[in-house]
């Protein structure tokens, strides 16, 4: 057995339980509207049987280390929700891309969208 195998403790790279994390902020903060919507989307989709918490966690745990270094908590959640919805056959990546193009064409704000 080599040194890398000797050092393996059975945890995957994203499992940080028990490691020093520094101080935990104790102050309350409000979530951005899009973060609240991601949370609501997860609850709605799972309650309609489109995926389970286990399915969401599987996708989160399969993300590359870079995802945890560059994406926020809710950015990772929406990516996991999206992957689960694609796997459930709710929509295809082509349908999602088309819809995203339509939304992008509206502009960056709802105000700009209403002017179009």
C-alpha positions as CSV (number, residue, x, y, z in Angstrom):
1,X,0.0,0.0,0.0
2,X,1.4,3.4,-0.9
3,X,1.4,6.6,1.2
4,X,-1.6,8.0,-0.6
5,X,-3.7,5.0,0.4
6,X,-2.3,5.1,3.9
7,X,-3.5,8.7,4.3
8,X,-7.0,8.0,3.0
9,X,-9.5,8.3,5.9
10,X,-12.6,7.3,4.0
11,X,-13.9,10.8,3.4
12,X,-14.4,12.5,0.0
13,X,-13.0,15.9,-0.7
14,X,-16.2,17.8,0.1
15,X,-16.7,16.2,3.5
16,X,-15.3,18.8,5.9
17,X,-16.9,17.6,9.1
18,X,-14.7,17.8,12.1
19,X,-12.1,20.1,10.4
20,X,-11.4,23.6,11.7
21,X,-13.5,26.1,9.9
22,X,-12.7,29.3,11.8
23,X,-15.3,31.5,13.5
24,X,-18.9,31.1,12.6
25,X,-20.8,34.3,12.1
26,X,-23.7,34.5,14.6
27,X,-25.5,37.5,13.1
28,X,-28.7,36.9,11.2
29,X,-28.9,37.8,7.6
30,X,-31.6,37.9,5.0
31,X,-31.3,35.8,1.9
32,X,-31.4,37.3,-1.6
33,X,-34.7,36.9,-3.5
34,X,-33.1,34.4,-5.9
35,X,-31.8,32.3,-3.0
36,X,-35.3,32.2,-1.5
37,X,-36.6,31.1,-4.9
38,X,-34.1,28.3,-5.2
39,X,-35.1,27.0,-1.8
40,X,-38.8,27.2,-2.7
41,X,-38.1,25.5,-6.0
42,X,-36.3,22.6,-4.2
43,X,-39.3,22.2,-1.8
44,X,-41.9,22.3,-4.6
45,X,-40.0,19.9,-6.9
46,X,-39.2,17.4,-4.2
47,X,-42.8,17.5,-2.9
48,X,-44.0,16.7,-6.5
49,X,-41.7,13.7,-6.6
50,X,-39.4,15.1,-9.2
51,X,-36.4,14.1,-7.1
52,X,-35.5,13.3,-3.5
53,X,-33.2,14.9,-1.0
54,X,-30.9,11.9,-1.7
55,X,-30.9,12.8,-5.4
56,X,-30.0,16.4,-4.6
57,X,-27.2,15.3,-2.3
58,X,-25.8,12.8,-4.9
59,X,-25.4,15.6,-7.4
60,X,-23.9,18.0,-4.9
61,X,-21.4,15.4,-3.8
62,X,-20.5,14.5,-7.3
63,X,-19.5,18.1,-8.1
64,X,-15.9,18.8,-8.7
65,X,-13.8,20.5,-5.9
66,X,-13.9,23.7,-8.0
67,X,-17.6,24.0,-7.6
68,X,-17.2,24.3,-3.8
69,X,-14.4,26.8,-4.2
70,X,-16.1,29.0,-6.8
71,X,-19.9,28.6,-6.3
72,X,-22.1,29.8,-3.5
73,X,-24.3,27.5,-1.5
74,X,-27.4,28.3,-3.5
75,X,-25.5,28.3,-6.8
76,X,-24.6,24.7,-6.1
77,X,-28.2,24.0,-5.1
78,X,-29.6,25.3,-8.3
79,X,-27.1,23.3,-10.3
80,X,-28.1,20.2,-8.4
81,X,-31.8,20.9,-8.8
82,X,-31.3,21.5,-12.6
83,X,-29.4,18.2,-13.0
84,X,-32.1,16.3,-11.1
85,X,-34.9,17.8,-13.2
86,X,-33.0,16.9,-16.4
87,X,-32.5,13.4,-15.2
88,X,-36.2,13.2,-14.3
89,X,-37.1,14.2,-17.9
90,X,-38.8,17.4,-16.8
91,X,-36.9,19.2,-19.6
92,X,-33.9,18.7,-21.8
93,X,-30.7,20.8,-21.9
94,X,-31.8,22.1,-25.3
95,X,-35.1,23.2,-24.0
96,X,-33.4,24.9,-21.0
97,X,-30.9,26.7,-23.3
98,X,-33.7,28.0,-25.5
99,X,-35.6,29.3,-22.5
100,X,-32.5,30.9,-21.0
101,X,-31.9,32.7,-24.4
102,X,-35.5,34.0,-24.3
103,X,-35.0,35.3,-20.7
104,X,-31.6,36.8,-21.5
105,X,-33.2,38.7,-24.5
106,X,-35.5,40.5,-22.0
107,X,-32.6,42.4,-20.5
108,X,-31.1,42.5,-17.1
109,X,-34.1,43.8,-15.2
110,X,-37.8,43.4,-15.2
111,X,-38.1,47.0,-16.1
112,X,-36.1,46.5,-19.2
113,X,-38.2,43.5,-20.1
114,X,-41.4,45.5,-19.9
115,X,-40.0,48.1,-22.3
116,X,-39.4,45.5,-25.0
